[in-house]
């Protein structure tokens, strides 16, 4: 994943969280409970290479990079709008989540990808 692809992946991920983009579910009781709790409520870093849904993968269903400035501005605007929402879609792996959990997820997901590029 290039930095520009990562920006588009994050944009797509926020669209899934708001229900604007579809991502096929991949969940079970373990993922909705234990995996979700560890991923959101511990300080353990998310491991590299975690699988993502095909609809969010670059070269498959993910939005391809277009204009760097526009894609980055869309991410900044999307994060701001995301934080102000009161309703969210179900997470493809974690299932239904509270607003607090979605905000933690948003921070952890962006942080996970920024760390991939040493930011």
Secondary structure as GFF3:
##gff-version 3
##sequence-region A 1 119
A	DSSP	alpha_helix	3	18	.	.	.	ID=ss1
A	DSSP	alpha_helix	29	30	.	.	.	ID=ss2
A	DSSP	pi_helix	31	35	.	.	.	ID=ss3
A	DSSP	alpha_helix	36	41	.	.	.	ID=ss4
A	DSSP	three_ten_helix	54	56	.	.	.	ID=ss5
A	DSSP	alpha_helix	68	84	.	.	.	ID=ss6
A	DSSP	alpha_helix	99	116	.	.	.	ID=ss7
###
